[in-house]
Amino acid sequence: NAGVTQTPKFQVLKTGQSMTLQCAQDMNHEYMSWYRQDPGMGLRLIHYSVGAGITDQGEVPNGYNVSRSTTEDFPLRLLSAAPSQTSVYFCASRPLAGGSYEQYFGPGTRLTVT
Amino acid sequence: KQEVTQIPAALSVPEGENLVLNCSFTDSAIYNLQWFRQDPGKGLTSLLLIQSSQREQTSGRLNASLDKSSGRSTLYIAASQPGDSATYLCAVISETSYDKVIFGPGTSLSVIP
């Protein structure tokens, strides 16, 4: 049981480049989400999904795109990278049934945009 | 709108001390409250989950309590060790917006040998 996995662990981009951060979970969780973590700002929700084919915006969605074609995968796309997107990105998942809603996090992707 | 705060922002204690970390939330209508640990440069590790119907949860030297009516949770760490040094975050899921998890800013704990 791998839990929540993220790739890559580290990435350096030039301004204007695009890339996709990968996230996968093997716990059959309906809910998946992306956060960014910045010093002094805490964890901020970017996008989330409550099931395959359903996504919605979080607190800071601008500059990011998501899709959810399967229960397992929830990739985050940076359309045109900007230095303000330098951050650590975390993917998380949790069930929506069963009552506990315990959240599980991936190890993170550290992104630097120059 | 749910807001979560944590006090203190940072804490430094000698090894062996018992300590309490505090988490406050503004909307008492929550599904659950979860405590996480984050080591520098690492992801978040779940420590304890308290559902809204529960008053406390225990795991080893950790005990978390929940008082929904006052909007507070405490994380008690007994007999602290240098390996407990990390940032501790609390997070709540509100009944009115179960699709969003609201995090506190965290408490940075340093346990001095």
Interface residues (C-beta under 8 A of the other chain):
Chain A: Y31 S33 G42 L43 L45 Y48 V50 D56 G58 F90 A92 L96 G99 S100 Y101 E102 Q103 Y104 F105 G106 P107 G108 R110
Chain B: Y31 N32 Q34 F36 G41 K42 G43 L44 T45 S46 L49 Q51 L89 A91 I93 Y98 D99 K100 V101 F103 G104 P105 G106
